[in-house]
């Protein structure tokens, strides 16, 4: 089941003209793991080396 989720989400992103990147995938994983604040999500992405700075603006919509 876990392997199917990225495929399904990737299809949705493609239909919307977006690319499912490692960063998007990690954000979804963080939310699924119970992370609910931008700070918690930012920390997870930073610790995985997916963002350069540990700043919430890296995961917030611009």
N, CA, C, O and CB atoms as a CASP TS submission, in Angstrom:
PFRMAT TS
TARGET T0000
AUTHOR 0000-0000-0000
METHOD Language model
MODEL 1
PARENT N/A
ATOM      1  N   UNK     1       0.825  -1.200   0.000  1.00  0.00           N
ATOM      2  CA  UNK     1       0.000   0.000   0.000  1.00  0.00           C
ATOM      3  C   UNK     1       0.866   1.260   0.000  1.00  0.00           C
ATOM      4  O   UNK     1       0.596   2.204  -0.742  1.00  0.00           O
ATOM      5  CB  UNK     1      -0.937   0.000   1.211  1.00  0.00           C
ATOM      6  N   UNK     2       1.915   1.269   0.841  1.00  0.00           N
ATOM      7  CA  UNK     2       2.747   2.460   0.968  1.00  0.00           C
ATOM      8  C   UNK     2       3.384   2.846  -0.369  1.00  0.00           C
ATOM      9  O   UNK     2       3.495   4.034  -0.674  1.00  0.00           O
ATOM     10  CB  UNK     2       3.831   2.232   2.019  1.00  0.00           C
ATOM     11  N   UNK     3       3.799   1.874  -1.161  1.00  0.00           N
ATOM     12  CA  UNK     3       4.404   2.156  -2.462  1.00  0.00           C
ATOM     13  C   UNK     3       3.416   2.713  -3.466  1.00  0.00           C
ATOM     14  O   UNK     3       3.816   3.404  -4.402  1.00  0.00           O
ATOM     15  CB  UNK     3       5.024   0.912  -3.017  1.00  0.00           C
ATOM     16  N   UNK     4       2.147   2.431  -3.294  1.00  0.00           N
ATOM     17  CA  UNK     4       1.126   2.916  -4.216  1.00  0.00           C
ATOM     18  C   UNK     4       0.803   4.387  -4.010  1.00  0.00           C
ATOM     19  O   UNK     4       0.419   5.077  -4.954  1.00  0.00           O
ATOM     20  CB  UNK     4      -0.128   2.100  -4.066  1.00  0.00           C
ATOM     21  N   UNK     5       0.954   4.864  -2.801  1.00  0.00           N
ATOM     22  CA  UNK     5       0.580   6.247  -2.496  1.00  0.00           C
ATOM     23  C   UNK     5       1.358   7.249  -3.339  1.00  0.00           C
ATOM     24  O   UNK     5       0.734   8.122  -3.943  1.00  0.00           O
ATOM     25  CB  UNK     5       0.806   6.537  -1.022  1.00  0.00           C
ATOM     26  N   UNK     6       2.706   7.171  -3.416  1.00  0.00           N
ATOM     27  CA  UNK     6       3.423   8.138  -4.260  1.00  0.00           C
ATOM     28  C   UNK     6       2.989   8.082  -5.726  1.00  0.00           C
ATOM     29  O   UNK     6       2.947   9.114  -6.396  1.00  0.00           O
ATOM     30  CB  UNK     6       4.920   7.890  -4.168  1.00  0.00           C
ATOM     31  N   UNK     7       2.670   6.902  -6.221  1.00  0.00           N
ATOM     32  CA  UNK     7       2.208   6.782  -7.604  1.00  0.00           C
ATOM     33  C   UNK     7       0.876   7.493  -7.807  1.00  0.00           C
ATOM     34  O   UNK     7       0.702   8.227  -8.779  1.00  0.00           O
ATOM     35  CB  UNK     7       2.079   5.310  -7.996  1.00  0.00           C
ATOM     36  N   UNK     8      -0.046   7.280  -6.905  1.00  0.00           N
ATOM     37  CA  UNK     8      -1.360   7.920  -7.013  1.00  0.00           C
ATOM     38  C   UNK     8      -1.251   9.435  -6.882  1.00  0.00           C
ATOM     39  O   UNK     8      -1.857  10.180  -7.652  1.00  0.00           O
ATOM     40  CB  UNK     8      -2.308   7.372  -5.944  1.00  0.00           C
ATOM     41  N   UNK     9      -0.476   9.879  -5.903  1.00  0.00           N
ATOM     42  CA  UNK     9      -0.316  11.317  -5.700  1.00  0.00           C
ATOM     43  C   UNK     9       0.405  11.930  -6.891  1.00  0.00           C
ATOM     44  O   UNK     9       0.055  13.024  -7.334  1.00  0.00           O
ATOM     45  CB  UNK     9       0.455  11.605  -4.394  1.00  0.00           C
ATOM     46  N   UNK    10       1.408  11.232  -7.412  1.00  0.00           N
ATOM     47  CA  UNK    10       2.128  11.720  -8.584  1.00  0.00           C
ATOM     48  C   UNK    10       1.215  11.936  -9.762  1.00  0.00           C
ATOM     49  O   UNK    10       1.374  12.905 -10.504  1.00  0.00           O
ATOM     50  CB  UNK    10       3.218  10.762  -8.962  1.00  0.00           C
ATOM     51  N   UNK    11       0.251  11.038  -9.947  1.00  0.00           N
ATOM     52  CA  UNK    11      -0.723  11.192 -11.037  1.00  0.00           C
ATOM     53  C   UNK    11      -1.563  12.449 -10.841  1.00  0.00           C
ATOM     54  O   UNK    11      -1.822  13.180 -11.797  1.00  0.00           O
ATOM     55  CB  UNK    11      -1.638   9.955 -11.124  1.00  0.00           C
ATOM     56  N   UNK    12      -1.979  12.696  -9.630  1.00  0.00           N
ATOM     57  CA  UNK    12      -2.788  13.889  -9.341  1.00  0.00           C
ATOM     58  C   UNK    12      -1.982  15.149  -9.617  1.00  0.00           C
ATOM     59  O   UNK    12      -2.488  16.096 -10.218  1.00  0.00           O
ATOM     60  CB  UNK    12      -3.279  13.881  -7.873  1.00  0.00           C
ATOM     61  N   UNK    13      -0.726  15.158  -9.178  1.00  0.00           N
ATOM     62  CA  UNK    13       0.124  16.321  -9.420  1.00  0.00           C
ATOM     63  C   UNK    13       0.301  16.545 -10.916  1.00  0.00           C
ATOM     64  O   UNK    13       0.250  17.684 -11.380  1.00  0.00           O
ATOM     65  CB  UNK    13       1.492  16.143  -8.741  1.00  0.00           C
ATOM     66  N   UNK    14       0.508  15.480 -11.669  1.00  0.00           N
ATOM     67  CA  UNK    14       0.685  15.593 -13.113  1.00  0.00           C
ATOM     68  C   UNK    14      -0.557  16.188 -13.764  1.00  0.00           C
ATOM     69  O   UNK    14      -0.451  17.041 -14.645  1.00  0.00           O
ATOM     70  CB  UNK    14       1.000  14.223 -13.725  1.00  0.00           C
ATOM     71  N   UNK    15      -1.730  15.742 -13.335  1.00  0.00           N
ATOM     72  CA  UNK    15      -2.977  16.276 -13.880  1.00  0.00           C
ATOM     73  C   UNK    15      -3.121  17.764 -13.581  1.00  0.00           C
ATOM     74  O   UNK    15      -3.724  18.497 -14.365  1.00  0.00           O
ATOM     75  CB  UNK    15      -4.173  15.512 -13.316  1.00  0.00           C
ATOM     76  N   UNK    16      -2.571  18.215 -12.451  1.00  0.00           N
ATOM     77  CA  UNK    16      -2.656  19.622 -12.083  1.00  0.00           C
ATOM     78  C   UNK    16      -1.482  20.433 -12.633  1.00  0.00           C
ATOM     79  O   UNK    16      -1.352  21.620 -12.335  1.00  0.00           O
ATOM     80  CB  UNK    16      -2.714  19.757 -10.574  1.00  0.00           C
ATOM     81  N   UNK    17      -0.633  19.796 -13.430  1.00  0.00           N
ATOM     82  CA  UNK    17       0.507  20.494 -14.014  1.00  0.00           C
ATOM     83  C   UNK    17       1.633  20.737 -13.030  1.00  0.00           C
ATOM     84  O   UNK    17       2.437  21.649 -13.224  1.00  0.00           O
ATOM     85  CB  UNK    17       0.062  21.794 -14.580  1.00  0.00           C
ATOM     86  N   UNK    18       1.704  19.939 -11.982  1.00  0.00           N
ATOM     87  CA  UNK    18       2.766  20.063 -10.979  1.00  0.00           C
ATOM     88  C   UNK    18       3.588  18.784 -10.965  1.00  0.00           C
ATOM     89  O   UNK    18       3.147  17.732 -11.428  1.00  0.00           O
ATOM     90  CB  UNK    18       2.177  20.354  -9.567  1.00  0.00           C
ATOM     91  N   UNK    19       4.772  18.899 -10.430  1.00  0.00           N
ATOM     92  CA  UNK    19       5.652  17.746 -10.309  1.00  0.00           C
ATOM     93  C   UNK    19       5.722  17.320  -8.844  1.00  0.00           C
ATOM     94  O   UNK    19       5.893  18.158  -7.959  1.00  0.00           O
ATOM     95  CB  UNK    19       7.067  18.068 -10.861  1.00  0.00           C
ATOM     96  N   UNK    20       5.590  16.024  -8.590  1.00  0.00           N
ATOM     97  CA  UNK    20       5.740  15.513  -7.230  1.00  0.00           C
ATOM     98  C   UNK    20       7.233  15.397  -6.955  1.00  0.00           C
ATOM     99  O   UNK    20       7.895  14.485  -7.451  1.00  0.00           O
ATOM    100  CB  UNK    20       5.007  14.125  -7.039  1.00  0.00           C
ATOM    101  N   UNK    21       7.749  16.309  -6.179  1.00  0.00           N
ATOM    102  CA  UNK    21       9.171  16.319  -5.871  1.00  0.00           C
ATOM    103  C   UNK    21       9.414  15.615  -4.544  1.00  0.00           C
ATOM    104  O   UNK    21       8.473  15.288  -3.821  1.00  0.00           O
ATOM    105  CB  UNK    21       9.713  17.762  -5.829  1.00  0.00           C
ATOM    106  N   UNK    22      10.672  15.389  -4.234  1.00  0.00           N
ATOM    107  CA  UNK    22      11.021  14.780  -2.948  1.00  0.00           C
ATOM    108  C   UNK    22      10.546  15.671  -1.802  1.00  0.00           C
ATOM    109  O   UNK    22      10.172  15.176  -0.739  1.00  0.00           O
ATOM    110  CB  UNK    22      12.549  14.542  -2.848  1.00  0.00           C
ATOM    111  N   UNK    23      10.561  16.993  -2.023  1.00  0.00           N
ATOM    112  CA  UNK    23      10.122  17.921  -0.978  1.00  0.00           C
ATOM    113  C   UNK    23       8.620  17.778  -0.726  1.00  0.00           C
ATOM    114  O   UNK    23       8.191  17.687   0.425  1.00  0.00           O
ATOM    115  CB  UNK    23      10.462  19.376  -1.369  1.00  0.00           C
ATOM    116  N   UNK    24       7.816  17.759  -1.800  1.00  0.00           N
ATOM    117  CA  UNK    24       6.371  17.571  -1.633  1.00  0.00           C
ATOM    118  C   UNK    24       6.082  16.240  -0.935  1.00  0.00           C
ATOM    119  O   UNK    24       5.259  16.171  -0.022  1.00  0.00           O
ATOM    120  CB  UNK    24       5.652  17.624  -3.004  1.00  0.00           C
ATOM    121  N   UNK    25       6.764  15.200  -1.373  1.00  0.00           N
ATOM    122  CA  UNK    25       6.559  13.881  -0.795  1.00  0.00           C
ATOM    123  C   UNK    25       6.903  13.881   0.692  1.00  0.00           C
ATOM    124  O   UNK    25       6.180  13.296   1.499  1.00  0.00           O
ATOM    125  CB  UNK    25       7.399  12.837  -1.534  1.00  0.00           C
ATOM    126  N   UNK    26       8.001  14.533   1.053  1.00  0.00           N
ATOM    127  CA  UNK    26       8.406  14.596   2.460  1.00  0.00           C
ATOM    128  C   UNK    26       7.409  15.390   3.293  1.00  0.00           C
ATOM    129  O   UNK    26       7.166  15.053   4.452  1.00  0.00           O
ATOM    130  CB  UNK    26       9.796  15.216   2.585  1.00  0.00           C
ATOM    131  N   UNK    27       6.829  16.438   2.719  1.00  0.00           N
ATOM    132  CA  UNK    27       5.804  17.207   3.433  1.00  0.00           C
ATOM    133  C   UNK    27       4.593  16.322   3.713  1.00  0.00           C
ATOM    134  O   UNK    27       4.057  16.327   4.821  1.00  0.00           O
ATOM    135  CB  UNK    27       5.382  18.460   2.616  1.00  0.00           C
ATOM    136  N   UNK    28       4.168  15.567   2.715  1.00  0.00           N
ATOM    137  CA  UNK    28       3.030  14.667   2.902  1.00  0.00           C
ATOM    138  C   UNK    28       3.342  13.595   3.943  1.00  0.00           C
ATOM    139  O   UNK    28       2.484  13.257   4.758  1.00  0.00           O
ATOM    140  CB  UNK    28       2.645  14.010   1.570  1.00  0.00           C
ATOM    141  N   UNK    29       4.565  13.059   3.924  1.00  0.00           N
ATOM    142  CA  UNK    29       4.968  12.072   4.923  1.00  0.00           C
ATOM    143  C   UNK    29       4.949  12.679   6.324  1.00  0.00           C
ATOM    144  O   UNK    29       4.499  12.038   7.274  1.00  0.00           O
ATOM    145  CB  UNK    29       6.365  11.524   4.602  1.00  0.00           C
ATOM    146  N   UNK    30       5.440  13.916   6.454  1.00  0.00           N
ATOM    147  CA  UNK    30       5.465  14.571   7.759  1.00  0.00           C
ATOM    148  C   UNK    30       4.055  14.744   8.307  1.00  0.00           C
ATOM    149  O   UNK    30       3.809  14.501   9.489  1.00  0.00           O
ATOM    150  CB  UNK    30       6.163  15.929   7.663  1.00  0.00           C
ATOM    151  N   UNK    31       3.141  15.158   7.458  1.00  0.00           N
ATOM    152  CA  UNK    31       1.740  15.317   7.874  1.00  0.00           C
ATOM    153  C   UNK    31       1.156  13.961   8.275  1.00  0.00           C
ATOM    154  O   UNK    31       0.445  13.856   9.274  1.00  0.00           O
ATOM    155  CB  UNK    31       0.894  15.955   6.732  1.00  0.00           C
ATOM    156  N   UNK    32       1.459  12.937   7.498  1.00  0.00           N
ATOM    157  CA  UNK    32       0.968  11.590   7.817  1.00  0.00           C
ATOM    158  C   UNK    32       1.551  11.090   9.135  1.00  0.00           C
ATOM    159  O   UNK    32       0.919  10.299   9.836  1.00  0.00           O
ATOM    160  CB  UNK    32       1.317  10.610   6.685  1.00  0.00           C
ATOM    161  N   UNK    33       2.755  11.551   9.473  1.00  0.00           N
ATOM    162  CA  UNK    33       3.398  11.166  10.737  1.00  0.00           C
ATOM    163  C   UNK    33       2.910  11.988  11.926  1.00  0.00           C
ATOM    164  O   UNK    33       3.392  11.811  13.045  1.00  0.00           O
ATOM    165  CB  UNK    33       4.899  11.308  10.613  1.00  0.00           C
ATOM    166  N   UNK    34       1.951  12.889  11.686  1.00  0.00           N
ATOM    167  CA  UNK    34       1.371  13.658  12.776  1.00  0.00           C
ATOM    168  C   UNK    34       1.943  15.048  12.959  1.00  0.00           C
ATOM    169  O   UNK    34       1.559  15.756  13.890  1.00  0.00           O
ATOM    170  CB  UNK    34       1.533  12.918  14.023  1.00  0.00           C
ATOM    171  N   UNK    35       2.855  15.451  12.085  1.00  0.00           N
ATOM    172  CA  UNK    35       3.401  16.811  12.166  1.00  0.00           C
ATOM    173  C   UNK    35       2.320  17.770  11.687  1.00  0.00           C
ATOM    174  O   UNK    35       1.740  17.571  10.619  1.00  0.00           O
ATOM    175  CB  UNK    35       4.720  16.964  11.310  1.00  0.00           C
ATOM    176  N   UNK    36       2.045  18.813  12.476  1.00  0.00           N
ATOM    177  CA  UNK    36       0.939  19.684  12.105  1.00  0.00           C
ATOM    178  C   UNK    36       1.309  21.153  11.969  1.00  0.00           C
ATOM    179  O   UNK    36       0.521  21.945  11.451  1.00  0.00           O
ATOM    180  CB  UNK    36      -0.138  19.552  13.103  1.00  0.00           C
ATOM    181  N   UNK    37       2.493  21.525  12.427  1.00  0.00           N
ATOM    182  CA  UNK    37       2.893  22.923  12.295  1.00  0.00           C
ATOM    183  C   UNK    37       3.980  23.057  11.234  1.00  0.00           C
ATOM    184  O   UNK    37       4.702  22.104  10.944  1.00  0.00           O
ATOM    185  CB  UNK    37       3.388  23.480  13.648  1.00  0.00           C
ATOM    186  N   UNK    38       4.084  24.241  10.665  1.00  0.00           N
ATOM    187  CA  UNK    38       5.114  24.449   9.647  1.00  0.00           C
ATOM    188  C   UNK    38       6.502  24.262  10.248  1.00  0.00           C
ATOM    189  O   UNK    38       7.419  23.830   9.549  1.00  0.00           O
ATOM    190  CB  UNK    38       4.986  25.852   9.023  1.00  0.00           C
ATOM    191  N   UNK    39       6.672  24.577  11.518  1.00  0.00           N
ATOM    192  CA  UNK    39       7.964  24.383  12.176  1.00  0.00           C
ATOM    193  C   UNK    39       8.357  22.918  12.264  1.00  0.00           C
ATOM    194  O   UNK    39       9.513  22.565  12.028  1.00  0.00           O
ATOM    195  CB  UNK    39       7.933  24.980  13.561  1.00  0.00           C
ATOM    196  N   UNK    40       7.399  22.066  12.601  1.00  0.00           N
ATOM    197  CA  UNK    40       7.677  20.626  12.681  1.00  0.00           C
ATOM    198  C   UNK    40       8.011  20.060  11.296  1.00  0.00           C
ATOM    199  O   UNK    40       8.930  19.255  11.146  1.00  0.00           O
ATOM    200  CB  UNK    40       6.465  19.876  13.285  1.00  0.00           C
ATOM    201  N   UNK    41       7.259  20.491  10.306  1.00  0.00           N
ATOM    202  CA  UNK    41       7.483  20.017   8.938  1.00  0.00           C
ATOM    203  C   UNK    41       8.827  20.521   8.424  1.00  0.00           C
ATOM    204  O   UNK    41       9.578  19.775   7.794  1.00  0.00           O
ATOM    205  CB  UNK    41       6.340  20.480   8.002  1.00  0.00           C
ATOM    206  N   UNK    42       9.125  21.782   8.694  1.00  0.00           N
ATOM    207  CA  UNK    42      10.402  22.361   8.294  1.00  0.00           C
ATOM    208  C   UNK    42      11.553  21.591   8.910  1.00  0.00           C
ATOM    209  O   UNK    42      12.532  21.284   8.230  1.00  0.00           O
ATOM    210  CB  UNK    42      10.476  23.833   8.696  1.00  0.00           C
ATOM    211  N   UNK    43      11.443  21.276  10.195  1.00  0.00           N
ATOM    212  CA  UNK    43      12.494  20.542  10.887  1.00  0.00           C
ATOM    213  C   UNK    43      12.746  19.195  10.233  1.00  0.00           C
ATOM    214  O   UNK    43      13.896  18.790  10.060  1.00  0.00           O
ATOM    215  CB  UNK    43      12.132  20.351  12.350  1.00  0.00           C
ATOM    216  N   UNK    44      11.682  18.503   9.872  1.00  0.00           N
ATOM    217  CA  UNK    44      11.817  17.182   9.245  1.00  0.00           C
ATOM    218  C   UNK    44      12.514  17.295   7.886  1.00  0.00           C
ATOM    219  O   UNK    44      13.411  16.509   7.578  1.00  0.00           O
ATOM    220  CB  UNK    44      10.428  16.518   9.079  1.00  0.00           C
ATOM    221  N   UNK    45      12.103  18.267   7.079  1.00  0.00           N
ATOM    222  CA  UNK    45      12.719  18.442   5.765  1.00  0.00           C
ATOM    223  C   UNK    45      14.182  18.852   5.879  1.00  0.00           C
ATOM    224  O   UNK    45      15.030  18.374   5.127  1.00  0.00           O
ATOM    225  CB  UNK    45      11.952  19.482   4.959  1.00  0.00           C
ATOM    226  N   UNK    46      14.468  19.736   6.821  1.00  0.00           N
ATOM    227  CA  UNK    46      15.844  20.189   7.009  1.00  0.00           C
ATOM    228  C   UNK    46      16.735  19.023   7.452  1.00  0.00           C
ATOM    229  O   UNK    46      17.857  18.873   6.969  1.00  0.00           O
ATOM    230  CB  UNK    46      15.899  21.333   8.046  1.00  0.00           C
ATOM    231  N   UNK    47      16.230  18.212   8.366  1.00  0.00           N
ATOM    232  CA  UNK    47      17.021  17.085   8.868  1.00  0.00           C
ATOM    233  C   UNK    47      17.289  16.051   7.778  1.00  0.00           C
ATOM    234  O   UNK    47      18.260  15.299   7.863  1.00  0.00           O
ATOM    235  CB  UNK    47      16.307  16.423  10.044  1.00  0.00           C
ATOM    236  N   UNK    48      16.442  16.007   6.763  1.00  0.00           N
ATOM    237  CA  UNK    48      16.637  15.086   5.636  1.00  0.00           C
ATOM    238  C   UNK    48      17.429  15.725   4.492  1.00  0.00           C
ATOM    239  O   UNK    48      17.687  15.084   3.474  1.00  0.00           O
ATOM    240  CB  UNK    48      15.285  14.607   5.117  1.00  0.00           C
ATOM    241  N   UNK    49      17.812  16.991   4.669  1.00  0.00           N
ATOM    242  CA  UNK    49      18.608  17.675   3.656  1.00  0.00           C
ATOM    243  C   UNK    49      17.815  18.114   2.438  1.00  0.00           C
ATOM    244  O   UNK    49      18.386  18.309   1.365  1.00  0.00           O
ATOM    245  CB  UNK    49      19.716  16.793   3.219  1.00  0.00           C
ATOM    246  N   UNK    50      16.508  18.272   2.590  1.00  0.00           N
ATOM    247  CA  UNK    50      15.655  18.637   1.459  1.00  0.00           C
ATOM    248  C   UNK    50      15.464  20.143   1.324  1.00  0.00           C
ATOM    249  O   UNK    50      15.000  20.620   0.288  1.00  0.00           O
ATOM    250  CB  UNK    50      14.310  17.970   1.597  1.00  0.00           C
ATOM    251  N   UNK    51      15.818  20.890   2.361  1.00  0.00           N
ATOM    252  CA  UNK    51      15.805  22.348   2.290  1.00  0.00           C
ATOM    253  C   UNK    51      17.125  22.852   2.863  1.00  0.00           C
ATOM    254  O   UNK    51      17.736  22.205   3.714  1.00  0.00           O
ATOM    255  CB  UNK    51      14.576  22.954   3.066  1.00  0.00           C
ATOM    256  N   UNK    52      17.555  24.025   2.379  1.00  0.00           N
ATOM    257  CA  UNK    52      18.871  24.548   2.784  1.00  0.00           C
ATOM    258  C   UNK    52      18.876  25.237   4.130  1.00  0.00           C
ATOM    259  O   UNK    52      19.868  25.189   4.856  1.00  0.00           O
ATOM    260  CB  UNK    52      19.368  25.504   1.759  1.00  0.00           C
ATOM    261  N   UNK    53      17.766  25.878   4.464  1.00  0.00           N
ATOM    262  CA  UNK    53      17.668  26.601   5.737  1.00  0.00           C
ATOM    263  C   UNK    53      16.462  26.088   6.503  1.00  0.00           C
ATOM    264  O   UNK    53      15.448  25.711   5.915  1.00  0.00           O
ATOM    265  CB  UNK    53      17.561  28.141   5.508  1.00  0.00           C
ATOM    266  N   UNK    54      16.584  26.078   7.825  1.00  0.00           N
ATOM    267  CA  UNK    54      15.464  25.633   8.657  1.00  0.00           C
ATOM    268  C   UNK    54      14.543  26.821   8.925  1.00  0.00           C
ATOM    269  O   UNK    54      14.479  27.358  10.031  1.00  0.00           O
ATOM    270  CB  UNK    54      15.971  25.009   9.998  1.00  0.00           C
ATOM    271  N   UNK    55      13.827  27.210   7.856  1.00  0.00           N
ATOM    272  CA  UNK    55      12.899  28.336   7.942  1.00  0.00           C
ATOM    273  C   UNK    55      11.536  27.908   7.427  1.00  0.00           C
ATOM    274  O   UNK    55      11.436  27.217   6.413  1.00  0.00           O
ATOM    275  CB  UNK    55      13.425  29.553   7.144  1.00  0.00           C
ATOM    276  N   UNK    56      10.493  28.318   8.123  1.00  0.00           N
ATOM    277  CA  UNK    56       9.130  27.913   7.758  1.00  0.00           C
ATOM    278  C   UNK    56       8.714  28.403   6.371  1.00  0.00           C
ATOM    279  O   UNK    56       7.817  27.828   5.754  1.00  0.00           O
ATOM    280  CB  UNK    56       8.149  28.432   8.787  1.00  0.00           C
ATOM    281  N   UNK    57       9.357  29.455   5.881  1.00  0.00           N
ATOM    282  CA  UNK    57       9.001  29.956   4.549  1.00  0.00           C
ATOM    283  C   UNK    57       9.322  28.947   3.449  1.00  0.00           C
ATOM    284  O   UNK    57       8.817  29.059   2.332  1.00  0.00           O
ATOM    285  CB  UNK    57       9.730  31.263   4.271  1.00  0.00           C
ATOM    286  N   UNK    58      10.155  27.970   3.764  1.00  0.00           N
ATOM    287  CA  UNK    58      10.498  26.929   2.788  1.00  0.00           C
ATOM    288  C   UNK    58       9.334  25.970   2.544  1.00  0.00           C
ATOM    289  O   UNK    58       9.301  25.292   1.517  1.00  0.00           O
ATOM    290  CB  UNK    58      11.719  26.145   3.264  1.00  0.00           C
ATOM    291  N   UNK    59       8.388  25.905   3.466  1.00  0.00           N
ATOM    292  CA  UNK    59       7.261  24.978   3.302  1.00  0.00           C
ATOM    293  C   UNK    59       5.914  25.696   3.216  1.00  0.00           C
ATOM    294  O   UNK    59       4.890  25.068   2.949  1.00  0.00           O
ATOM    295  CB  UNK    59       7.234  23.991   4.455  1.00  0.00           C
ATOM    296  N   UNK    60       5.916  26.994   3.438  1.00  0.00           N
ATOM    297  CA  UNK    60       4.671  27.775   3.366  1.00  0.00           C
ATOM    298  C   UNK    60       4.448  28.259   1.949  1.00  0.00           C
ATOM    299  O   UNK    60       5.411  28.539   1.235  1.00  0.00           O
ATOM    300  CB  UNK    60       4.708  28.975   4.341  1.00  0.00           C
ATOM    301  N   UNK    61       3.198  28.363   1.529  1.00  0.00           N
ATOM    302  CA  UNK    61       2.917  28.880   0.188  1.00  0.00           C
ATOM    303  C   UNK    61       3.372  30.328   0.056  1.00  0.00           C
ATOM    304  O   UNK    61       3.286  31.112   1.002  1.00  0.00           O
ATOM    305  CB  UNK    61       1.419  28.767  -0.128  1.00  0.00           C
ATOM    306  N   UNK    62       3.854  30.665  -1.126  1.00  0.00           N
ATOM    307  CA  UNK    62       4.326  32.043  -1.331  1.00  0.00           C
ATOM    308  C   UNK    62       3.289  32.887  -2.013  1.00  0.00           C
ATOM    309  O   UNK    62       3.521  34.070  -2.261  1.00  0.00           O
ATOM    310  CB  UNK    62       5.600  32.059  -2.144  1.00  0.00           C
TER
END
